Amino acid sequence: MSIYQSTGVIKKMKRLKLKSGTFVILLFFSLTLLISCQSKKSEAISATHKEEKIMSEDKKNNQKELEKVLTPLQYHVTQEEGTEPPFQNEFWNNHQAGIYVDIVSGEPLFSSLDKFDSGTGWPSFTKPLDEHNVEEKKDRKLMMERTEVRSAQGDSHLGHVFPDGPGPTGMRYCINSASLRFIPVEKMEQQGYGKYLALFGKSPTTNK
């Protein structure tokens, strides 16, 4: 082998050594980055699980408190999505003027002005008092698809809505009395619902 050939081989070996060193460095940084990402991912998952556990504990504590303040029927309906007997409940035949609020959260849900006799034995309304306080969800529990009605803030099960009501909406909100608290017109302002008095042609006696 000539001296020139020897020099060429040495240069090639140096280049290979340089490339090998660069590869090792890149591999090291890649592994470091991968480990860092996995660590952050694990921390994020751990934080999510911790948050879910806290929320779960809060829900359990809330359920225990509700069991203390609600009747067994109210709890069964609002928290366990139960249904009360027709014609054997508090408001199916109530004709007083006023509003109906969530038994759990107190958020206003329905008005006596939209209540009608559906013949079903449950309180029925053509529309919510405030649509932002009522949420609708698909329900397929009884081998059929229905639309469940829940309160937005209290997340209480209220009943179901059907497209067979009278005008002008054509809807029938079939609601369990056990999920409701009725507030007559004369007590609405006293209990903090004065802004709805205008619906009944009345004005609050105090400006708040």
Rosetta blueprint (number, residue, H / E / L):
1 M L
2 S L
3 I H
4 Y H
5 Q H
6 S H
7 T H
8 G H
9 V H
10 I H
11 K H
12 K H
13 M H
14 K H
15 R H
16 L H
17 K H
18 L H
19 K H
20 S H
21 G H
22 T H
23 F H
24 V H
25 I H
26 L H
27 L H
28 F H
29 F H
30 S H
31 L H
32 T H
33 L H
34 L H
35 I H
36 S H
37 C H
38 Q H
39 S H
40 K H
41 K H
42 S H
43 E H
44 A H
45 I H
46 S H
47 A H
48 T H
49 H H
50 K H
51 E H
52 E H
53 K H
54 I H
55 M H
56 S H
57 E H
58 D H
59 K H
60 K H
61 N H
62 N H
63 Q H
64 K H
65 E H
66 L H
67 E H
68 K H
69 V H
70 L L
71 T L
72 P H
73 L H
74 Q H
75 Y H
76 H H
77 V H
78 T H
79 Q H
80 E H
81 E L
82 G L
83 T L
84 E L
85 P L
86 P L
87 F L
88 Q L
89 N L
90 E L
91 F L
92 W L
93 N L
94 N L
95 H L
96 Q L
97 A L
98 G E
99 I E
100 Y E
101 V E
102 D E
103 I L
104 V L
105 S L
106 G L
107 E L
108 P E
109 L E
110 F E
111 S E
112 S H
113 L H
114 D H
115 K E
116 F E
117 D L
118 S L
119 G L
120 T L
121 G L
122 W L
123 P L
124 S E
125 F E
126 T L
127 K L
128 P L
129 L L
130 D L
131 E H
132 H H
133 N H
134 V E
135 E E
136 E E
137 K E
138 K E
139 D E
140 R L
141 K L
142 L L
143 M L
144 M L
145 E L
146 R E
147 T E
148 E E
149 V E
150 R E
151 S E
152 A L
153 Q L
154 G L
155 D L
156 S L
157 H E
158 L E
159 G E
160 H E
161 V E
162 F E
163 P L
164 D L
165 G L
166 P L
167 G L
168 P L
169 T L
170 G L
171 M L
172 R E
173 Y E
174 C E
175 I E
176 N L
177 S H
178 A H
179 S H
180 L E
181 R E
182 F E
183 I E
184 P E
185 V H
186 E H
187 K H
188 M H
189 E L
190 Q L
191 Q L
192 G L
193 Y L
194 G H
195 K H
196 Y H
197 L H
198 A H
199 L H
200 F H
201 G L
202 K L
203 S L
204 P L
205 T L
206 T L
207 N L
208 K L
